Amino acid sequence: MDNDVSAGSTATTSTLGHLALGLTLLAFGIGHTGVIDGVSAADSVLLAMYVGGAALFLLGLLEYRGGNGFNGTAFAGLGVFWFTWAKGAGAEVSAEAGGTFLVLFALLALSLTVASSGGLFGQGMYALLTLSLLLLAISAFAESGGLAKAGGWVAAVSGLLAWYGATAALANWPMALGRSRRGAVAAS
């Protein structure tokens, strides 16, 4: 899902990073929705710590090393978010502290939304991540299960976009809506 990679490209650290982000967001989001009986957001802690946290952070460092500052910032910053969220899961913190944590990382996601040069696809993924974190923050402040479920659904959709984008880069699928396969450009 690099900015300059057209559909039909080979895998990159960006592709792996977007797969890690997508899978983590899906698990996190589905856990918040309660759509699967007996599965909660807490069940995604290990995935968030190692795939969303450690792996994403490492991929961010590799992106920096390769000269991609945007994906380096996105992956390393979101890796810190996932690792911190996973390490703090189950800890006794106030709703205000939890909500503030989510607002702070929603600001990171908002920065990624604004800075994304990946077009509608990339901006949409980060915009949905921003919205999900804001909904989850408000749900923490208001102690609202309904808002937490809504935030979970938005996170899951964002995860699906990240997963699709990475899979499209691997499988030579088109990324741009309304374009032919030859003219499609993968978003970041």
C-alpha positions as a LaTeX table, in Angstrom:
\begin{tabular}{lrrr}
\hline
Residue & $x$ (\AA) & $y$ (\AA) & $z$ (\AA) \\
\hline
Met1 & 0.00 & 0.00 & 0.00 \\
Asp2 & 2.84 & 2.40 & $-0.84$ \\
Asn3 & 1.99 & 5.70 & $-2.49$ \\
Asp4 & 4.01 & 4.88 & $-5.59$ \\
Val5 & 3.11 & 1.22 & $-5.92$ \\
Ser6 & 0.52 & 0.25 & $-8.47$ \\
Ala7 & $-1.69$ & $-2.81$ & $-8.25$ \\
Gly8 & 0.40 & $-5.77$ & $-9.26$ \\
Ser9 & 3.37 & $-4.81$ & $-7.13$ \\
Thr10 & 5.34 & $-7.05$ & $-4.85$ \\
Ala11 & 5.03 & $-7.01$ & $-1.07$ \\
Thr12 & 6.83 & $-4.39$ & 1.00 \\
Thr13 & 7.17 & $-3.56$ & 4.66 \\
Ser14 & 4.24 & $-1.20$ & 4.05 \\
Thr15 & 2.12 & $-4.14$ & 2.94 \\
Leu16 & 3.01 & $-6.13$ & 6.03 \\
Gly17 & 2.41 & $-3.09$ & 8.23 \\
His18 & $-1.06$ & $-2.55$ & 6.80 \\
Leu19 & $-1.85$ & $-6.25$ & 7.26 \\
Ala20 & $-0.76$ & $-6.03$ & 10.91 \\
Leu21 & $-2.78$ & $-2.86$ & 11.42 \\
Gly22 & $-5.83$ & $-4.34$ & 9.70 \\
Leu23 & $-5.82$ & $-7.59$ & 11.66 \\
Thr24 & $-5.32$ & $-5.77$ & 14.96 \\
Leu25 & $-8.10$ & $-3.28$ & 14.23 \\
Leu26 & $-10.44$ & $-6.11$ & 13.23 \\
Ala27 & $-9.81$ & $-8.03$ & 16.44 \\
Phe28 & $-10.05$ & $-4.88$ & 18.58 \\
Gly29 & $-13.19$ & $-3.68$ & 16.80 \\
Ile30 & $-15.00$ & $-7.01$ & 16.80 \\
Gly31 & $-14.21$ & $-7.38$ & 20.49 \\
His32 & $-15.89$ & $-4.05$ & 21.23 \\
Thr33 & $-19.01$ & $-4.83$ & 19.18 \\
Gly34 & $-19.98$ & $-7.93$ & 21.13 \\
Val35 & $-21.11$ & $-9.49$ & 17.85 \\
Ile36 & $-19.41$ & $-12.80$ & 18.74 \\
Asp37 & $-20.72$ & $-14.27$ & 21.95 \\
Gly38 & $-18.02$ & $-14.52$ & 24.60 \\
Val39 & $-15.47$ & $-12.41$ & 22.68 \\
Ser40 & $-14.52$ & $-9.03$ & 24.11 \\
Ala41 & $-11.90$ & $-6.39$ & 23.34 \\
Ala42 & $-9.79$ & $-7.86$ & 26.16 \\
Asp43 & $-9.47$ & $-11.04$ & 24.08 \\
Ser44 & $-7.43$ & $-9.09$ & 21.51 \\
Val45 & $-4.74$ & $-8.06$ & 24.01 \\
Leu46 & $-2.03$ & $-10.50$ & 22.88 \\
Leu47 & $-2.65$ & $-9.76$ & 19.21 \\
Ala48 & $-2.56$ & $-6.03$ & 19.97 \\
Met49 & 0.68 & $-6.33$ & 21.97 \\
Tyr50 & 2.69 & $-8.40$ & 19.53 \\
Val51 & 1.17 & $-7.85$ & 16.06 \\
Gly52 & $-0.23$ & $-4.36$ & 16.52 \\
Gly53 & 2.43 & $-3.23$ & 18.97 \\
Ala54 & 5.85 & $-4.81$ & 18.62 \\
Ala55 & 5.63 & $-5.84$ & 14.94 \\
Leu56 & 4.06 & $-2.55$ & 13.82 \\
Phe57 & 6.68 & $-0.55$ & 15.73 \\
Leu58 & 9.50 & $-2.56$ & 14.14 \\
Leu59 & 7.96 & $-2.13$ & 10.69 \\
Gly60 & 7.74 & 1.61 & 11.38 \\
Leu61 & 11.48 & 1.70 & 12.07 \\
Leu62 & 12.11 & $-0.22$ & 8.84 \\
Glu63 & 9.94 & 2.26 & 6.93 \\
Tyr64 & 11.96 & 5.16 & 8.39 \\
Arg65 & 15.16 & 3.41 & 7.38 \\
Gly66 & 13.78 & 2.95 & 3.86 \\
Gly67 & 12.95 & 6.64 & 3.60 \\
Asn68 & 9.17 & 6.47 & 4.05 \\
Gly69 & 8.55 & 8.98 & 6.82 \\
Phe70 & 4.76 & 8.79 & 6.62 \\
Asn71 & 4.50 & 5.02 & 7.07 \\
Gly72 & 7.35 & 5.15 & 9.58 \\
Thr73 & 5.36 & 7.63 & 11.67 \\
Ala74 & 2.08 & 5.75 & 11.19 \\
Phe75 & 3.41 & 2.30 & 12.05 \\
Ala76 & 5.71 & 3.32 & 14.90 \\
Gly77 & 3.11 & 5.65 & 16.43 \\
Leu78 & 0.29 & 3.13 & 16.16 \\
Gly79 & 2.63 & 0.39 & 17.39 \\
Val80 & 3.17 & 2.44 & 20.55 \\
Phe81 & $-0.61$ & 2.85 & 20.87 \\
Trp82 & $-1.33$ & $-0.87$ & 20.58 \\
Phe83 & 1.49 & $-1.94$ & 22.87 \\
Thr84 & 0.49 & 0.59 & 25.54 \\
Trp85 & $-3.20$ & $-0.32$ & 25.23 \\
Ala86 & $-2.38$ & $-4.02$ & 25.58 \\
Lys87 & $-0.05$ & $-3.53$ & 28.57 \\
Gly88 & $-2.68$ & $-1.39$ & 30.31 \\
Ala89 & $-5.59$ & $-3.72$ & 29.62 \\
Gly90 & $-7.18$ & $-4.86$ & 32.85 \\
Ala91 & $-5.38$ & $-2.19$ & 34.89 \\
Glu92 & $-7.34$ & $-0.12$ & 37.34 \\
Val93 & $-7.54$ & 3.28 & 35.65 \\
Ser94 & $-10.28$ & 5.86 & 35.78 \\
Ala95 & $-12.67$ & 6.29 & 32.88 \\
Glu96 & $-11.22$ & 9.77 & 32.44 \\
Ala97 & $-7.67$ & 8.43 & 32.14 \\
Gly98 & $-8.75$ & 5.78 & 29.62 \\
Gly99 & $-10.73$ & 8.33 & 27.62 \\
Thr100 & $-7.83$ & 10.78 & 27.62 \\
Phe101 & $-5.47$ & 8.06 & 26.36 \\
Leu102 & $-7.85$ & 7.38 & 23.46 \\
Val103 & $-8.24$ & 11.09 & 22.65 \\
Leu104 & $-4.47$ & 11.54 & 22.51 \\
Phe105 & $-4.07$ & 8.71 & 20.02 \\
Ala106 & $-7.11$ & 9.95 & 18.08 \\
Leu107 & $-5.02$ & 13.09 & 17.53 \\
Leu108 & $-2.25$ & 10.93 & 16.04 \\
Ala109 & $-4.80$ & 9.22 & 13.79 \\
Leu110 & $-6.17$ & 12.64 & 12.77 \\
Ser111 & $-2.65$ & 13.77 & 11.84 \\
Leu112 & $-2.27$ & 10.63 & 9.73 \\
Thr113 & $-5.62$ & 11.32 & 8.06 \\
Val114 & $-4.63$ & 14.86 & 7.12 \\
Ala115 & $-1.10$ & 13.91 & 6.01 \\
Ser116 & $-2.01$ & 10.78 & 4.03 \\
Ser117 & $-1.24$ & 11.14 & 0.36 \\
Gly118 & $-2.82$ & 7.76 & $-0.33$ \\
Gly119 & $-6.01$ & 9.28 & $-1.65$ \\
Leu120 & $-9.49$ & 8.46 & $-0.50$ \\
Phe121 & $-8.61$ & 4.90 & 0.47 \\
Gly122 & $-5.71$ & 5.75 & 2.78 \\
Gln123 & $-7.39$ & 8.83 & 4.21 \\
Gly124 & $-10.60$ & 6.88 & 4.73 \\
Met125 & $-8.82$ & 4.19 & 6.71 \\
Tyr126 & $-7.15$ & 6.70 & 9.02 \\
Ala127 & $-10.30$ & 8.84 & 9.27 \\
Leu128 & $-12.28$ & 5.79 & 10.42 \\
Leu129 & $-9.54$ & 4.98 & 12.93 \\
Thr130 & $-9.80$ & 8.56 & 14.24 \\
Leu131 & $-13.58$ & 8.30 & 14.51 \\
Ser132 & $-13.43$ & 4.94 & 16.28 \\
Leu133 & $-10.93$ & 6.23 & 18.86 \\
Leu134 & $-13.08$ & 9.31 & 19.48 \\
Leu135 & $-16.22$ & 7.21 & 19.90 \\
Leu136 & $-14.40$ & 4.89 & 22.30 \\
Ala137 & $-13.04$ & 7.89 & 24.23 \\
Ile138 & $-16.50$ & 9.43 & 24.56 \\
Ser139 & $-17.88$ & 6.05 & 25.60 \\
Ala140 & $-15.21$ & 5.86 & 28.32 \\
Phe141 & $-16.01$ & 9.36 & 29.58 \\
Ala142 & $-19.78$ & 8.73 & 29.49 \\
Glu143 & $-19.53$ & 5.04 & 30.44 \\
Ser144 & $-21.71$ & 4.20 & 27.43 \\
Gly145 & $-21.73$ & 0.65 & 26.14 \\
Gly146 & $-23.64$ & 1.71 & 23.03 \\
Leu147 & $-20.95$ & 4.18 & 21.99 \\
Ala148 & $-18.28$ & 1.54 & 22.65 \\
Lys149 & $-20.08$ & $-0.84$ & 20.28 \\
Ala150 & $-20.35$ & 1.89 & 17.64 \\
Gly151 & $-16.62$ & 2.62 & 18.03 \\
Gly152 & $-15.94$ & $-1.10$ & 17.67 \\
Trp153 & $-17.86$ & $-1.28$ & 14.40 \\
Val154 & $-16.00$ & 1.73 & 13.01 \\
Ala155 & $-12.65$ & 0.21 & 14.08 \\
Ala156 & $-13.59$ & $-3.08$ & 12.39 \\
Val157 & $-14.43$ & $-1.28$ & 9.12 \\
Ser158 & $-11.13$ & 0.61 & 9.32 \\
Gly159 & $-9.38$ & $-2.73$ & 9.85 \\
Leu160 & $-11.13$ & $-4.18$ & 6.82 \\
Leu161 & $-9.91$ & $-1.26$ & 4.70 \\
Ala162 & $-6.32$ & $-1.72$ & 5.90 \\
Trp163 & $-6.54$ & $-5.47$ & 5.32 \\
Tyr164 & $-8.08$ & $-5.06$ & 1.85 \\
Gly165 & $-5.45$ & $-2.52$ & 0.81 \\
Ala166 & $-2.61$ & $-4.79$ & 1.83 \\
Thr167 & $-4.24$ & $-7.85$ & 0.28 \\
Ala168 & $-4.88$ & $-5.89$ & $-2.91$ \\
Ala169 & $-1.19$ & $-5.03$ & $-3.15$ \\
Leu170 & $-0.30$ & $-8.71$ & $-2.75$ \\
Ala171 & $-3.01$ & $-10.11$ & $-5.02$ \\
Asn172 & $-2.85$ & $-7.51$ & $-7.80$ \\
Trp173 & $-6.35$ & $-6.22$ & $-7.09$ \\
Pro174 & $-7.39$ & $-2.69$ & $-7.98$ \\
Met175 & $-7.32$ & $-0.08$ & $-5.22$ \\
Ala176 & $-9.00$ & 2.95 & $-6.73$ \\
Leu177 & $-12.75$ & 3.02 & $-7.13$ \\
Gly178 & $-13.95$ & 3.78 & $-10.64$ \\
Arg179 & $-10.63$ & 2.99 & $-12.33$ \\
Ser180 & $-9.60$ & 0.10 & $-14.48$ \\
Arg181 & $-7.24$ & $-2.50$ & $-13.09$ \\
Arg182 & $-4.30$ & $-1.08$ & $-15.09$ \\
Gly183 & $-4.85$ & 2.44 & $-13.76$ \\
Ala184 & $-5.39$ & 1.56 & $-10.13$ \\
Val185 & $-2.95$ & 2.91 & $-7.60$ \\
Ala186 & $-2.49$ & 1.45 & $-4.14$ \\
Ala187 & $-3.17$ & 3.84 & $-1.28$ \\
Ser188 & $-1.15$ & 4.22 & 1.86 \\
\hline
\end{tabular}
